Structure formats: C-alpha cells, structure tokens
Amino acid sequence: MTRKPELKGRPELRGRAARLAHLLPTGRAQAARTPFVLLVVVLLGGGLIGLLVLNSALSEGAFRLDDLQRETKELTDEEQALRRDIDAYSAPDALQRRARELGMVPGGGPAFLGPDGKVKGVPGEASAARAPLVLAPEALAAATAPPPSSESAPRSPHASTPGR
C-alpha cells in the first residue's frame, strides 16, 4: 500500500472522513477574518459617533427648552403683574378718585328719550356738593373737607350747556 504524505500536522484520513476533510477550509481562514473584523470595528465606531452626535443634539435641545421655560415664566409673571395693575385702576374707588382729580363730579338725575322723541324723566344738573356713591378711604378724608366755593372754582365750558 502506498501512503500519501500527511498534510501539515493532519493524520491521514480514510473513507468518509477523507471526503469531509475536503470541505474544511485550509489556510484561507485568516484572510477571510480580517474584512469581518474591520467591518465590525467600522460599524461600532460609526454607531458610537452617531450616539455622540445624537446626545449632543439632545443636550442642546434641553438647554433651549430650559431657556424657553424660564422666559415663559418671566412673561407669565409680568402678565399677572399687569393684570393686577389693570384691576387696581379699573376698581370703582380708583376710577372715582381719578375722576375727582380731573375735576369731574357725579352727574345729576338722568333723562331718557323715547322712540317717539319724548323726554322721560327730569334731567338734573351735576353738583359738586353731592356725595359720591363709592368712597375709598382716601376719598373719605377728602369728602369730609369743605367743598371749594363755586365762585373761586373755574367753570368748565360744558358745565353750563344743558343736556351734556
């Protein structure tokens, strides 16, 4: 019997084992592994860089969101302060005090015109001596002081016109 020389450290195989041995790779295993390792390293590196970019974008968005929330809170506080000012200025006692500062007095009895043109009610003249309907604490002190005499007070051009 002739013997075939052994292949680099492999024992001689016979029968079915010999046929299956031809299916096993021989020296090419190292060469095929290198591209796979490079592919895995590139994919992992790309994934890491992608996560880094995504994390940076999310952090920037979080800072922007924080700035917008702070600005919204400041604007809401300013709006509430303005609403309080509006409520204070539109209160009846504040309106009455500002009207008195402008020289206005409460009106007299009203008269109404009907659809047919007839006057209903008796119109009354506005008088500075009439007591106001609403008295604020500041106006209460001013109301107890004697009213200025009609001779020394300047007259408005509209005060003598009836119906106004």
C-alpha positions in Angstrom: 0.0 0.0 0.0 1.1 3.3 -0.8 0.7 6.0 1.6 0.0 9.6 0.8 2.1 12.1 2.7 0.4 13.7 5.6 -0.8 17.3 5.3 0.9 19.7 7.7 0.1 18.1 11.0 -3.0 16.2 9.9 -3.3 12.5 10.2 -4.2 10.5 7.1 -8.0 10.1 6.8 -9.8 7.3 5.2 -13.3 6.8 3.8 -16.0 9.3 4.8 -13.6 11.4 6.9 -11.4 11.9 3.9 -14.3 13.1 1.8 -15.4 15.5 4.5 -11.9 16.8 5.0 -12.0 18.4 1.6 -14.9 20.7 2.8 -12.9 22.2 5.7 -11.0 25.4 4.9 -7.3 25.1 4.9 -5.0 28.3 5.1 -7.6 30.9 3.9 -9.3 31.3 7.3 -7.0 34.1 8.5 -7.5 36.1 5.3 -11.4 35.9 5.5 -11.4 37.0 9.1 -9.7 40.4 8.5 -12.5 42.1 6.5 -15.1 40.9 9.0 -13.1 42.4 11.9 -12.7 45.7 10.0 -16.5 45.8 9.3 -17.3 45.2 12.9 -14.9 47.9 14.1 -16.3 50.4 11.5 -19.9 49.7 12.5 -19.1 50.1 16.2 -17.2 53.3 15.6 -19.9 54.7 13.4 -22.5 53.8 16.0 -20.5 55.4 18.7 -20.1 58.6 16.7 -23.8 58.6 15.8 -24.7 58.3 19.5 -22.3 61.1 20.4 -23.9 63.4 17.8 -27.4 62.4 18.9 -26.6 63.0 22.6 -25.1 66.5 21.7 -28.3 67.4 19.8 -30.5 66.3 22.7 -28.4 68.3 25.2 -28.6 71.4 23.0 -32.4 70.9 22.8 -32.7 70.6 26.5 -30.8 73.8 27.1 -33.0 75.6 24.6 -36.1 74.2 26.3 -34.8 75.4 29.7 -34.3 78.9 28.3 -37.8 79.0 26.8 -39.4 77.8 30.0 -37.5 80.5 32.0 -38.7 83.1 29.5 -42.2 81.8 29.6 -42.2 82.1 33.4 -40.9 85.6 33.4 -43.5 86.7 30.8 -46.3 85.0 32.8 -45.2 86.8 35.9 -45.2 90.1 34.0 -48.6 89.4 32.6 -50.0 88.7 36.1 -48.5 92.0 37.4 -50.1 93.9 34.5 -53.4 92.3 35.1 -53.2 93.3 38.8 -52.5 96.9 37.7 -55.4 96.9 35.4 -57.7 95.5 38.1 -56.5 98.2 40.5 -57.0 101.0 38.0 -60.5 99.8 37.0 -61.8 99.4 40.5 -64.7 101.8 41.3 -62.9 103.6 44.1 -59.8 104.2 41.9 -62.0 105.4 39.0 -63.8 107.8 41.3 -60.5 109.1 42.8 -59.0 109.7 39.3 -62.3 111.4 38.2 -62.2 113.8 41.1 -58.5 114.6 40.4 -59.6 115.6 36.9 -62.3 117.9 38.3 -65.3 115.6 37.4 -68.4 115.5 39.7 -71.2 112.9 39.9 -74.0 113.5 37.4 -77.5 114.7 38.3 -80.7 112.8 37.6 -80.8 111.3 34.1 -83.4 111.8 31.5 -84.2 109.4 28.6 -85.5 109.9 25.2 -88.2 107.6 24.0 -88.5 106.2 20.4 -91.2 108.8 19.7 -88.8 111.7 20.8 -90.5 112.5 24.1 -88.3 113.1 27.2 -88.9 110.8 30.0 -87.7 111.8 33.5 -86.5 115.1 34.8 -82.9 116.0 34.0 -80.8 117.3 36.9 -77.7 119.4 37.0 -74.5 117.9 38.2 -73.5 119.2 41.5 -70.1 119.1 43.2 -71.8 119.0 46.6 -73.4 115.6 46.0 -71.9 112.7 47.9 -70.2 110.1 45.8 -71.7 106.6 45.5 -68.4 104.8 46.4 -66.0 106.2 48.9 -62.4 104.9 49.1 -60.5 105.5 52.4 -58.5 108.3 50.7 -61.7 109.8 49.3 -63.4 109.7 52.6 -60.9 112.1 54.1 -61.3 114.4 51.2 -65.1 114.2 51.4 -65.1 115.5 55.0 -63.2 118.6 54.0 -65.5 121.6 53.0 -66.0 121.7 49.2 -64.5 124.7 47.3 -66.8 127.6 46.8 -68.4 127.9 43.3 -67.1 131.5 42.9 -63.4 130.5 43.2 -63.6 127.3 41.2 -63.1 127.7 37.4 -66.1 126.7 35.4 -65.9 124.3 32.6 -67.3 125.5 29.2 -69.5 122.4 29.1 -70.9 122.8 32.6 -73.4 125.5 31.5 -74.7 123.6 28.5 -77.9 121.7 29.4 -78.2 118.1 28.3 -74.4 117.3 28.3 
